Amino acid sequence: MTGEILDTLIKIVLSVVLSGFIGAEREIRHKGAGLRTHILVGVGSTLIVLTSFHVSDMYKDIIFVDPSRMIAGVVTGIGFLCAGTIFRSEAQITGLTTSASVWIVSGIGIAVGCGDFSAAIVVTAVVFLVLIGLRSLEKKLQNFNYLI
């Protein structure tokens, strides 16, 4: 395997694993966007970053191609995708946390594609802890609110 193929393989696998951690939590909670959705968003974001760098490198002697433009497009596109997971019925809004998790998984995929593994791993851990650990605190705060 050449170095470039190995580098790409590592990035894609890391994107699957990190996105999968967050998607697994959403899957366990039976949310609309679960394991597969999160992995696909993370890997797709990684692919777009890798492609944008490839295109930029491919045309570097002909014209300047800014790879951040494709990355900005990912952020915008995922924002639209996330908006579709938010539902409002009377006084209740659902899907915000799932929407946020899909959006952040895209960011993790972007970080992995850019080679910023440490940021991607740390953010994945933080998001996982927020989704798992703050759930009990959130319920306690809701109960406290009923007492007031």
N, C-alpha and C positions, 0 to 999 in steps of 0.2 A: 504493500500500500504506500502510495506516495504521501508526503507530508500534508499536502493540501486536502486529500481525501480523508486522511485520519483526523485532521483538524475539523473538517466539516462533520464527520461522524461523531466526534466528541461533542460538538456543539448541539447537534440534533438530539443525541441521546440525553445530554444534560437538560435540554429544553423539555424533553418528554418527562424526565424524572421530576424536575422542579414543578412543572405545570401539573403533573400527575398528583403530587402531594396536595396541592390546593384543590384540584378537581375531585380527589378522593373524599376530602372533607365535605364538599358540596354534595357529592353522591350519597354519602352516608346520611346526610340530612334530607335526602330526597328532594333536592332543589332542581329546578328546570334545567339549568346548565350544570352538568356533572363532570365526571371524569373525562369522557371522550371530548366534550366541547372544550374544556380547559386545555387539554393536550393539543387539540387541533389549533386553537388560537395561539398557544405558545409556540408550537412548531411553525405555524404559518408566519408568525412575526419574525422568528429566527430566519426562516427562508427568505423573507423580503429583505432583511438586513444583509444577508449573505449575497443575495442577488444584486442589491444596490451597490455593494462594494465591488462585486465582479464587473458590473457594467461600468462603474467609475474607472476601474483599472483597465478595462478593455479599450476604453476610448481616451485614456489619459494623454496620448500623443496627438489626438485630433481636436478634442474639445474638453473643457472642464465640465464634468458631470458631478453635481453635488449629491452624495449619497443620503444626506440628511433629508432631502425632499421626499424620497420614498418612505423613509421612517416617519416623517410627519404625516404622510398619507395613511400609514398604518394606524397611528394614534387617532386620527380623525375617523377612519373607517370603523375601527373597533368601538369608538364612541357611539356611532350610529347603531352598531350591533347591540351594544349594551343598553341603549335607550329602549330597544324592543323587549328587554327582559323586565322592565319596570311597569307595574300595573297599579292603577288607582281605582278603588271602588269605595265610594262614599268617603268616609274619613280615614280609610286605611290605604297605605301604600306598601306594596310588596315587591320584592325583587331587587331592592337597592343593594343589598350586600352581595348578591350573586352578580349583579351588574358590575360592582366595584371589583369583585374577584376576577371576573373575565378581563376587565380593563387592566388590572395589575399584572395578570398573567401575560398579557400582551407586552407590557413593559419588561417583564422578566425575560420573555423571548427576545426582545430587542437587545437587552443587556447581554444575553448569551451570544447572540449573533455578532455583537460588537466585540466579544471576547472579554467582557467585564464579568468574569465568573464570580468573583468575590461579592460584588454588589448583588448579583442575581441570587446567590445562595443566601446571603444575609436577609435580603428582602423576602425571599420565600419563607425563611424561618420566622421572620416578624409577622408576615401575613398569616401563616399557619397558627402562630401563638395567639394572634388577635382573634382569628376565627374560632379557635378551640377555647383559649383561656379567658377571653373577655365575655364569653357567653354567660357564664355563671354570674359575673359581676353585673352584666346588663340586666339579668333577671332580678337580682337583688335591688338594683336601682329602681326597676319598675315596681317591685313590691313596696319599696320605700315611698315611692310617689303616691301609691294608693293610701298610705298612712297619713299623708299631709292633707 
